[in-house]
Amino acid sequence: MGDPFKDTSSVALNPVIKFTTLFGLLATEIAVSMIQKDNAQDS
């Protein structure tokens, strides 16, 4: 008898992990561009 939650949780978490990774990369890129924009305005 296998773990009944193993297959369902891995399938459900896969898009969540992908979305979290993508959102993290986008948020980092936006933050870096905002910091660069602020630095350009200061000087």
N, CA and C atoms as a LAMMPS dump frame, in Angstrom:
ITEM: TIMESTEP
0
ITEM: NUMBER OF ATOMS
129
ITEM: BOX BOUNDS ff ff ff
-5.0000000000000000e+02 5.0000000000000000e+02
-5.0000000000000000e+02 5.0000000000000000e+02
-5.0000000000000000e+02 5.0000000000000000e+02
ITEM: ATOMS id mol type element x y z
1 1 1 N 0.852 -1.195 0
2 1 2 C 0 0 0
3 1 3 C 0.886 1.243 0
4 2 1 N 0.77 2.059 -1.034
5 2 2 C 1.6 3.251 -1.142
6 2 3 C 0.979 4.438 -0.437
7 3 1 N 1.687 5.527 -0.485
8 3 2 C 1.205 6.77 0.127
9 3 3 C 0.177 7.414 -0.809
10 4 1 N -1.073 7.559 -0.389
11 4 2 C -2.089 8.105 -1.3
12 4 3 C -1.888 9.588 -1.626
13 5 1 N -1.194 10.306 -0.767
14 5 2 C -1.004 11.74 -1.011
15 5 3 C 0.224 12.045 -1.854
16 6 1 N 1.079 11.042 -2.07
17 6 2 C 2.335 11.289 -2.773
18 6 3 C 2.078 11.801 -4.194
19 7 1 N 1.251 11.095 -4.954
20 7 2 C 1.021 11.489 -6.342
21 7 3 C 0.238 12.793 -6.436
22 8 1 N -0.783 12.967 -5.61
23 8 2 C -1.61 14.167 -5.726
24 8 3 C -0.844 15.41 -5.308
25 9 1 N -0.041 15.316 -4.253
26 9 2 C 0.654 16.52 -3.79
27 9 3 C 1.755 16.927 -4.757
28 10 1 N 2.476 15.953 -5.322
29 10 2 C 3.569 16.32 -6.23
30 10 3 C 3.021 16.963 -7.499
31 11 1 N 1.893 16.463 -7.986
32 11 2 C 1.295 17.041 -9.193
33 11 3 C 0.775 18.451 -8.891
34 12 1 N 0.175 18.645 -7.724
35 12 2 C -0.388 19.952 -7.388
36 12 3 C 0.705 20.971 -7.072
37 13 1 N 1.798 20.519 -6.467
38 13 2 C 2.857 21.456 -6.092
39 13 3 C 3.725 21.864 -7.27
40 14 1 N 3.747 21.06 -8.321
41 14 2 C 4.623 21.37 -9.449
42 14 3 C 4.34 22.749 -10.045
43 15 1 N 3.094 23.103 -10.408
44 15 2 C 2.854 24.456 -10.932
45 15 3 C 3.073 25.542 -9.889
46 16 1 N 2.825 25.225 -8.615
47 16 2 C 3.054 26.221 -7.559
48 16 3 C 4.538 26.556 -7.471
49 17 1 N 5.381 25.543 -7.532
50 17 2 C 6.832 25.763 -7.477
51 17 3 C 7.291 26.557 -8.696
52 18 1 N 6.771 26.202 -9.869
53 18 2 C 7.153 26.929 -11.089
54 18 3 C 6.715 28.392 -11
55 19 1 N 5.493 28.639 -10.536
56 19 2 C 4.992 30.005 -10.436
57 19 3 C 5.793 30.812 -9.419
58 20 1 N 6.126 30.179 -8.284
59 20 2 C 6.896 30.87 -7.25
60 20 3 C 8.27 31.256 -7.776
61 21 1 N 8.908 30.351 -8.502
62 21 2 C 10.225 30.638 -9.076
63 21 3 C 10.135 31.785 -10.074
64 22 1 N 9.148 31.72 -10.959
65 22 2 C 8.981 32.76 -11.972
66 22 3 C 8.691 34.108 -11.319
67 23 1 N 7.792 34.119 -10.333
68 23 2 C 7.441 35.365 -9.658
69 23 3 C 8.64 35.943 -8.92
70 24 1 N 9.438 35.076 -8.307
71 24 2 C 10.638 35.537 -7.606
72 24 3 C 11.623 36.192 -8.551
73 25 1 N 11.811 35.6 -9.714
74 25 2 C 12.731 36.184 -10.691
75 25 3 C 12.205 37.52 -11.196
76 26 1 N 10.911 37.598 -11.467
77 26 2 C 10.329 38.849 -11.949
78 26 3 C 10.415 39.941 -10.882
79 27 1 N 10.121 39.589 -9.633
80 27 2 C 10.167 40.571 -8.552
81 27 3 C 11.589 41.086 -8.363
82 28 1 N 12.57 40.202 -8.461
83 28 2 C 13.969 40.613 -8.328
84 28 3 C 14.347 41.556 -9.46
85 29 1 N 13.935 41.233 -10.679
86 29 2 C 14.264 42.07 -11.83
87 29 3 C 13.632 43.457 -11.693
88 30 1 N 12.377 43.511 -11.239
89 30 2 C 11.691 44.795 -11.051
90 30 3 C 12.377 45.612 -9.963
91 31 1 N 12.756 44.948 -8.866
92 31 2 C 13.412 45.657 -7.767
93 31 3 C 14.748 46.227 -8.217
94 32 1 N 15.518 45.459 -8.959
95 32 2 C 16.823 45.934 -9.43
96 32 3 C 16.649 47.112 -10.374
97 33 1 N 15.672 47.043 -11.274
98 33 2 C 15.469 48.139 -12.213
99 33 3 C 14.998 49.403 -11.486
100 34 1 N 14.191 49.242 -10.434
101 34 2 C 13.75 50.412 -9.665
102 34 3 C 14.916 51.046 -8.917
103 35 1 N 15.793 50.238 -8.368
104 35 2 C 16.962 50.758 -7.652
105 35 3 C 17.867 51.511 -8.618
106 36 1 N 18.072 50.957 -9.805
107 36 2 C 18.916 51.624 -10.796
108 36 3 C 18.288 52.951 -11.224
109 37 1 N 16.961 52.977 -11.369
110 37 2 C 16.263 54.192 -11.762
111 37 3 C 16.406 55.261 -10.679
112 38 1 N 16.275 54.86 -9.418
113 38 2 C 16.449 55.796 -8.303
114 38 3 C 17.87 56.354 -8.266
115 39 1 N 18.848 55.507 -8.472
116 39 2 C 20.234 55.956 -8.463
117 39 3 C 20.504 56.915 -9.611
118 40 1 N 19.898 56.693 -10.76
119 40 2 C 20.092 57.565 -11.917
120 40 3 C 19.47 58.937 -11.653
121 41 1 N 18.347 58.978 -10.947
122 41 2 C 17.693 60.25 -10.651
123 41 3 C 18.465 61.046 -9.587
124 42 1 N 19.099 60.335 -8.653
125 42 2 C 19.832 61.017 -7.588
126 42 3 C 21.054 61.74 -8.117
127 43 1 N 21.739 61.175 -9.108
128 43 2 C 22.989 61.783 -9.577
129 43 3 C 22.791 62.742 -10.725
